[in-house]
């Protein structure tokens, strides 16, 4: 009995909730707090453009965070993750649809009690005129295309990303500067 009670405590936050946009959703659960499946129509927008009026062509060409302007209620829904196991963004999945109305399927995530504002985990997208949904998993291929010099290198992508390497060279592994990095390494390994 005690084991069941403990299991219930750990499982409770992971239970997906049915929400206003859950009908027809085939989203897979990631067991995140306040997660609810959500399928809806929305226009793909440049978040900064929507909030400030600073609107470059093509939603910033991949250099800006994109969002969904939900058709049902006009809410701006930030999209923070795609369907891949890595916690990377969904800009590469949304950018081809900049300014277009699409149908999306995924999970709204957030704790209603703490903050009713939820973010979106995009899993599938269907563009105008498309019969089938496409998986939201373009990031890895797009990263490889942007970083051809990393092809064949060992290790995870972030160890081979030139931007990450440049930041480490400038600010150290801790991001606190090279001197702090050296002092911390000396403390750990001496």
GIMO-V311332 format. One record per backbone hydrogen bond with DSSP energy under -0.5 kcal/mol. CO is the residue of the C=O (numbers start at 0). NH is the residue of the N-H. If there is no record, write none. Layout:
co-><CO:CO>
nh-><NH:NH>
This chain:
co-><0:1:2:3:4:5:6:7:8:10:10:11:12:16:16:18:20:21:31:32:34:35:37:39:40:40:41:42:43:44:44:45:46:47:47:47:48:52:53:55:56:57:58:59:64:65:66:67:67:68:69:74:74:75:76:77:77:80:85:87:89:89:90:93:94:96:96:99:99:101:102:103:104:104:105:106:107:108:109:110:118:119:119:119:120:122:123:124:125:126:133:134:135:137:138:139:140:141:142:144:146:147:149:155:155:156:156:160:161:162:163:164:165:166:167:170:171:176:177:178:179:180:181:182:183:184:185>
nh-><4:5:6:7:8:9:10:11:12:13:14:14:33:18:36:21:38:24:34:109:16:107:105:103:70:71:101:68:98:46:66:49:50:51:52:53:52:54:55:58:59:60:61:62:46:78:44:69:76:42:73:69:76:77:67:79:119:121:87:81:92:93:94:96:97:43:99:43:101:41:125:39:122:123:37:120:35:118:111:114:108:79:80:121:106:135:104:133:102:129:124:136:82:141:142:143:144:145:146:147:149:150:152:158:159:159:160:164:165:166:167:168:169:170:171:176:174:180:181:182:183:184:185:186:187:188:189>
